[in-house]
Amino acid sequence: MQQQQFIRIAALPLLFICLCGCSQKSLFPKDQQRNQFEAYNTMRYGPQIMEQPDLFGLPEPALRERLGKKNQ
């Protein structure tokens, strides 16, 4: 009887942690800046292109535009 009660008491916090840990909220919302450097670059150079279509029309990261030198 005592062992069943212990299992129930131990299972309740475990169940609570499992249910709360499966949320769909994102770590970095798309409408907010991720850090101060991204905010600075957006203010200085405008919004960055995140994706561009490849030869077949599929989206791919726009690395050359994002990592290249910025012209003033």
N, CA, C and O atoms as CSV, one atom per row, in Angstrom:
chain,resi,resn,atom,element,x,y,z
A,1,MET,N,N,0.828,-1.198,0.000
A,1,MET,CA,C,0.000,0.000,0.000
A,1,MET,C,C,0.868,1.256,0.000
A,1,MET,O,O,0.570,2.216,-0.711
A,2,GLN,N,N,1.927,1.255,0.783
A,2,GLN,CA,C,2.790,2.411,0.864
A,2,GLN,C,C,3.574,2.602,-0.434
A,2,GLN,O,O,3.843,3.734,-0.837
A,3,GLN,N,N,3.934,1.514,-1.079
A,3,GLN,CA,C,4.675,1.579,-2.324
A,3,GLN,C,C,3.803,2.170,-3.439
A,3,GLN,O,O,4.298,2.950,-4.253
A,4,GLN,N,N,2.542,1.820,-3.487
A,4,GLN,CA,C,1.643,2.379,-4.498
A,4,GLN,C,C,1.453,3.878,-4.291
A,4,GLN,O,O,1.382,4.640,-5.255
A,5,GLN,N,N,1.372,4.290,-3.049
A,5,GLN,CA,C,1.216,5.709,-2.756
A,5,GLN,C,C,2.478,6.474,-3.160
A,5,GLN,O,O,2.384,7.584,-3.684
A,6,PHE,N,N,3.642,5.899,-2.925
A,6,PHE,CA,C,4.900,6.528,-3.320
A,6,PHE,C,C,4.979,6.663,-4.846
A,6,PHE,O,O,5.422,7.693,-5.352
A,7,ILE,N,N,4.558,5.646,-5.568
A,7,ILE,CA,C,4.584,5.687,-7.027
A,7,ILE,C,C,3.657,6.780,-7.548
A,7,ILE,O,O,4.010,7.488,-8.490
A,8,ARG,N,N,2.493,6.924,-6.957
A,8,ARG,CA,C,1.561,7.970,-7.373
A,8,ARG,C,C,2.131,9.356,-7.103
A,8,ARG,O,O,2.005,10.257,-7.933
A,9,ILE,N,N,2.757,9.526,-5.940
A,9,ILE,CA,C,3.329,10.825,-5.589
A,9,ILE,C,C,4.516,11.144,-6.501
A,9,ILE,O,O,4.699,12.299,-6.887
A,10,ALA,N,N,5.311,10.155,-6.847
A,10,ALA,CA,C,6.461,10.378,-7.729
A,10,ALA,C,C,6.026,10.577,-9.173
A,10,ALA,O,O,6.693,11.303,-9.911
A,11,ALA,N,N,4.946,9.968,-9.594
A,11,ALA,CA,C,4.495,10.072,-10.973
A,11,ALA,C,C,3.834,11.418,-11.262
A,11,ALA,O,O,3.864,11.883,-12.402
A,12,LEU,N,N,3.248,12.040,-10.271
A,12,LEU,CA,C,2.558,13.305,-10.481
A,12,LEU,C,C,3.511,14.417,-10.939
A,12,LEU,O,O,3.212,15.067,-11.941
A,13,PRO,N,N,4.643,14.676,-10.263
A,13,PRO,CA,C,5.553,15.719,-10.783
A,13,PRO,C,C,6.160,15.343,-12.140
A,13,PRO,O,O,6.378,16.213,-12.982
A,14,LEU,N,N,6.429,14.066,-12.351
A,14,LEU,CA,C,6.975,13.627,-13.625
A,14,LEU,C,C,5.980,13.896,-14.758
A,14,LEU,O,O,6.369,14.365,-15.827
A,15,LEU,N,N,4.728,13.607,-14.531
A,15,LEU,CA,C,3.688,13.879,-15.517
A,15,LEU,C,C,3.558,15.377,-15.773
A,15,LEU,O,O,3.399,15.800,-16.918
A,16,PHE,N,N,3.624,16.167,-14.731
A,16,PHE,CA,C,3.533,17.624,-14.855
A,16,PHE,C,C,4.692,18.168,-15.676
A,16,PHE,O,O,4.481,19.027,-16.533
A,17,ILE,N,N,5.905,17.693,-15.440
A,17,ILE,CA,C,7.084,18.150,-16.182
A,17,ILE,C,C,6.975,17.758,-17.650
A,17,ILE,O,O,7.302,18.551,-18.532
A,18,CYS,N,N,6.523,16.555,-17.909
A,18,CYS,CA,C,6.388,16.101,-19.298
A,18,CYS,C,C,5.344,16.920,-20.053
A,18,CYS,O,O,5.558,17.250,-21.220
A,19,LEU,N,N,4.242,17.250,-19.432
A,19,LEU,CA,C,3.200,18.009,-20.109
A,19,LEU,C,C,3.598,19.464,-20.331
A,19,LEU,O,O,3.255,20.049,-21.358
A,20,CYS,N,N,4.313,20.050,-19.386
A,20,CYS,CA,C,4.716,21.449,-19.527
A,20,CYS,C,C,5.912,21.606,-20.453
A,20,CYS,O,O,6.085,22.670,-21.047
A,21,GLY,N,N,6.732,20.591,-20.593
A,21,GLY,CA,C,7.913,20.683,-21.439
A,21,GLY,C,C,7.622,20.563,-22.908
A,21,GLY,O,O,8.514,20.814,-23.718
A,22,CYS,N,N,6.434,20.197,-23.294
A,22,CYS,CA,C,6.093,19.986,-24.704
A,22,CYS,C,C,5.304,21.152,-25.268
A,22,CYS,O,O,4.299,20.944,-25.947
A,23,SER,N,N,5.732,22.358,-25.003
A,23,SER,CA,C,5.020,23.520,-25.547
A,23,SER,C,C,5.560,23.846,-26.932
A,23,SER,O,O,6.685,23.476,-27.267
A,24,GLN,N,N,4.773,24.529,-27.722
A,24,GLN,CA,C,5.133,24.842,-29.100
A,24,GLN,C,C,5.689,26.258,-29.246
A,24,GLN,O,O,5.866,26.726,-30.371
A,25,LYS,N,N,5.964,26.941,-28.163
A,25,LYS,CA,C,6.450,28.308,-28.291
A,25,LYS,C,C,7.903,28.296,-28.742
A,25,LYS,O,O,8.691,27.458,-28.302
A,26,SER,N,N,8.254,29.225,-29.619
A,26,SER,CA,C,9.600,29.226,-30.172
A,26,SER,C,C,10.536,30.011,-29.263
A,26,SER,O,O,10.113,30.891,-28.513
A,27,LEU,N,N,11.803,29.673,-29.348
A,27,LEU,CA,C,12.810,30.330,-28.527
A,27,LEU,C,C,13.066,31.751,-29.002
A,27,LEU,O,O,13.206,32.663,-28.187
A,28,PHE,N,N,13.129,31.946,-30.308
A,28,PHE,CA,C,13.344,33.263,-30.887
A,28,PHE,C,C,12.183,33.603,-31.813
A,28,PHE,O,O,12.141,33.107,-32.938
A,29,PRO,N,N,11.241,34.433,-31.376
A,29,PRO,CA,C,10.136,34.818,-32.262
A,29,PRO,C,C,10.662,35.546,-33.501
A,29,PRO,O,O,11.660,36.261,-33.421
A,30,LYS,N,N,9.999,35.369,-34.636
A,30,LYS,CA,C,10.450,35.948,-35.903
A,30,LYS,C,C,10.349,37.473,-35.916
A,30,LYS,O,O,11.102,38.129,-36.636
A,31,ASP,N,N,9.437,38.048,-35.137
A,31,ASP,CA,C,9.239,39.498,-35.184
A,31,ASP,C,C,10.140,40.260,-34.224
A,31,ASP,O,O,10.059,41.488,-34.183
A,32,GLN,N,N,10.998,39.595,-33.447
A,32,GLN,CA,C,11.882,40.262,-32.502
A,32,GLN,C,C,13.338,39.998,-32.870
A,32,GLN,O,O,13.672,38.981,-33.478
A,33,GLN,N,N,14.195,40.942,-32.483
A,33,GLN,CA,C,15.631,40.783,-32.736
A,33,GLN,C,C,16.196,39.721,-31.791
A,33,GLN,O,O,15.763,39.616,-30.644
A,34,ARG,N,N,17.155,38.942,-32.268
A,34,ARG,CA,C,17.735,37.882,-31.447
A,34,ARG,C,C,18.768,38.427,-30.473
A,34,ARG,O,O,18.873,37.937,-29.349
A,35,ASN,N,N,19.528,39.425,-30.881
A,35,ASN,CA,C,20.543,40.010,-30.008
A,35,ASN,C,C,20.807,41.448,-30.441
A,35,ASN,O,O,20.212,41.926,-31.407
A,36,GLN,N,N,21.691,42.134,-29.735
A,36,GLN,CA,C,21.937,43.542,-30.029
A,36,GLN,C,C,22.655,43.727,-31.368
A,36,GLN,O,O,22.499,44.773,-31.998
A,37,PHE,N,N,23.427,42.751,-31.815
A,37,PHE,CA,C,24.136,42.881,-33.083
A,37,PHE,C,C,23.165,42.818,-34.263
A,37,PHE,O,O,23.328,43.545,-35.243
A,38,GLU,N,N,22.174,41.962,-34.170
A,38,GLU,CA,C,21.164,41.890,-35.225
A,38,GLU,C,C,20.339,43.171,-35.260
A,38,GLU,O,O,19.979,43.646,-36.338
A,39,ALA,N,N,20.041,43.729,-34.104
A,39,ALA,CA,C,19.301,44.993,-34.054
A,39,ALA,C,C,20.126,46.118,-34.683
A,39,ALA,O,O,19.584,46.949,-35.411
A,40,TYR,N,N,21.427,46.150,-34.407
A,40,TYR,CA,C,22.302,47.166,-34.984
A,40,TYR,C,C,22.362,47.019,-36.503
A,40,TYR,O,O,22.218,48.008,-37.220
A,41,ASN,N,N,22.572,45.809,-37.000
A,41,ASN,CA,C,22.651,45.582,-38.444
A,41,ASN,C,C,21.342,45.935,-39.138
A,41,ASN,O,O,21.359,46.470,-40.247
A,42,THR,N,N,20.221,45.649,-38.513
A,42,THR,CA,C,18.924,45.984,-39.106
A,42,THR,C,C,18.744,47.495,-39.170
A,42,THR,O,O,18.243,48.013,-40.168
A,43,MET,N,N,19.143,48.208,-38.123
A,43,MET,CA,C,19.023,49.667,-38.137
A,43,MET,C,C,19.969,50.288,-39.154
A,43,MET,O,O,19.608,51.266,-39.808
A,44,ARG,N,N,21.159,49.749,-39.299
A,44,ARG,CA,C,22.151,50.340,-40.179
A,44,ARG,C,C,21.970,49.957,-41.651
A,44,ARG,O,O,22.050,50.813,-42.532
A,45,TYR,N,N,21.724,48.663,-41.915
A,45,TYR,CA,C,21.697,48.170,-43.288
A,45,TYR,C,C,20.310,47.766,-43.768
A,45,TYR,O,O,20.150,47.416,-44.937
A,46,GLY,N,N,19.314,47.803,-42.908
A,46,GLY,CA,C,17.974,47.383,-43.287
A,46,GLY,C,C,17.768,45.901,-42.993
A,46,GLY,O,O,18.685,45.223,-42.531
A,47,PRO,N,N,16.576,45.404,-43.258
A,47,PRO,CA,C,16.297,43.988,-42.954
A,47,PRO,C,C,17.127,43.064,-43.845
A,47,PRO,O,O,17.361,43.352,-45.019
A,48,GLN,N,N,17.565,41.953,-43.263
A,48,GLN,CA,C,18.395,41.004,-43.991
A,48,GLN,C,C,17.541,39.983,-44.721
A,48,GLN,O,O,16.458,39.616,-44.264
A,49,ILE,N,N,18.042,39.534,-45.854
A,49,ILE,CA,C,17.387,38.468,-46.600
A,49,ILE,C,C,17.770,37.151,-45.936
A,49,ILE,O,O,18.954,36.827,-45.836
A,50,MET,N,N,16.790,36.402,-45.486
A,50,MET,CA,C,17.070,35.156,-44.780
A,50,MET,C,C,17.115,33.960,-45.725
A,50,MET,O,O,17.915,33.047,-45.522
A,51,GLU,N,N,16.270,33.949,-46.755
A,51,GLU,CA,C,16.212,32.834,-47.698
A,51,GLU,C,C,16.133,33.363,-49.114
A,51,GLU,O,O,15.629,34.458,-49.363
A,52,GLN,N,N,16.638,32.566,-50.030
A,52,GLN,CA,C,16.529,32.884,-51.450
A,52,GLN,C,C,16.276,31.595,-52.204
A,52,GLN,O,O,16.663,30.523,-51.739
A,53,PRO,N,N,15.639,31.678,-53.350
A,53,PRO,CA,C,15.394,30.439,-54.110
A,53,PRO,C,C,16.678,29.956,-54.791
A,53,PRO,O,O,17.484,30.762,-55.254
A,54,ASP,N,N,16.856,28.649,-54.846
A,54,ASP,CA,C,17.992,28.075,-55.560
A,54,ASP,C,C,17.625,27.869,-57.032
A,54,ASP,O,O,16.610,28.391,-57.494
A,55,LEU,N,N,18.438,27.119,-57.766
A,55,LEU,CA,C,18.201,26.920,-59.198
A,55,LEU,C,C,16.878,26.234,-59.494
A,55,LEU,O,O,16.291,26.440,-60.556
A,56,PHE,N,N,16.407,25.417,-58.556
A,56,PHE,CA,C,15.161,24.682,-58.761
A,56,PHE,C,C,13.954,25.368,-58.132
A,56,PHE,O,O,12.846,24.835,-58.189
A,57,GLY,N,N,14.152,26.541,-57.534
A,57,GLY,CA,C,13.056,27.276,-56.929
A,57,GLY,C,C,12.794,26.926,-55.474
A,57,GLY,O,O,11.843,27.434,-54.880
A,58,LEU,N,N,13.620,26.065,-54.889
A,58,LEU,CA,C,13.454,25.701,-53.486
A,58,LEU,C,C,14.172,26.715,-52.599
A,58,LEU,O,O,15.244,27.197,-52.967
A,59,PRO,N,N,13.605,27.050,-51.439
A,59,PRO,CA,C,14.263,28.036,-50.580
A,59,PRO,C,C,15.531,27.468,-49.941
A,59,PRO,O,O,15.572,26.314,-49.515
A,60,GLU,N,N,16.562,28.313,-49.889
A,60,GLU,CA,C,17.810,27.961,-49.228
A,60,GLU,C,C,18.303,29.185,-48.476
A,60,GLU,O,O,17.915,30.300,-48.825
A,61,PRO,N,N,19.146,29.026,-47.454
A,61,PRO,CA,C,19.651,30.183,-46.710
A,61,PRO,C,C,20.465,31.113,-47.617
A,61,PRO,O,O,21.246,30.650,-48.448
A,62,ALA,N,N,20.279,32.400,-47.454
A,62,ALA,CA,C,20.995,33.399,-48.251
A,62,ALA,C,C,22.294,33.753,-47.533
A,62,ALA,O,O,22.418,34.834,-46.958
A,63,LEU,N,N,23.251,32.847,-47.567
A,63,LEU,CA,C,24.482,33.033,-46.803
A,63,LEU,C,C,25.384,34.114,-47.391
A,63,LEU,O,O,25.993,34.876,-46.640
A,64,ARG,N,N,25.482,34.198,-48.701
A,64,ARG,CA,C,26.364,35.215,-49.301
A,64,ARG,C,C,25.895,36.631,-48.938
A,64,ARG,O,O,26.718,37.491,-48.622
A,65,GLU,N,N,24.600,36.872,-48.982
A,65,GLU,CA,C,24.086,38.204,-48.648
A,65,GLU,C,C,24.213,38.501,-47.168
A,65,GLU,O,O,24.462,39.645,-46.788
A,66,ARG,N,N,24.047,37.501,-46.333
A,66,ARG,CA,C,24.092,37.723,-44.891
A,66,ARG,C,C,25.501,37.834,-44.357
A,66,ARG,O,O,25.740,38.594,-43.418
A,67,LEU,N,N,26.460,37.086,-44.937
A,67,LEU,CA,C,27.811,37.052,-44.395
A,67,LEU,C,C,28.799,37.901,-45.189
A,67,LEU,O,O,29.938,38.081,-44.758
A,68,GLY,N,N,28.383,38.423,-46.336
A,68,GLY,CA,C,29.275,39.241,-47.148
A,68,GLY,C,C,29.480,40.618,-46.545
A,68,GLY,O,O,28.838,40.990,-45.563
A,69,LYS,N,N,30.399,41.372,-47.161
A,69,LYS,CA,C,30.667,42.737,-46.695
A,69,LYS,C,C,29.491,43.644,-47.025
A,69,LYS,O,O,28.874,43.517,-48.083
A,70,LYS,N,N,29.193,44.541,-46.129
A,70,LYS,CA,C,28.104,45.491,-46.319
A,70,LYS,C,C,28.651,46.758,-46.957
A,70,LYS,O,O,29.659,47.293,-46.495
A,71,ASN,N,N,28.009,47.245,-48.004
A,71,ASN,CA,C,28.398,48.497,-48.648
A,71,ASN,C,C,27.653,49.644,-47.987
A,71,ASN,O,O,26.476,49.536,-47.642
A,72,GLN,N,N,28.367,50.732,-47.823
A,72,GLN,CA,C,27.720,51.885,-47.172
A,72,GLN,C,C,27.269,52.900,-48.144
A,72,GLN,O,O,26.709,53.924,-47.752
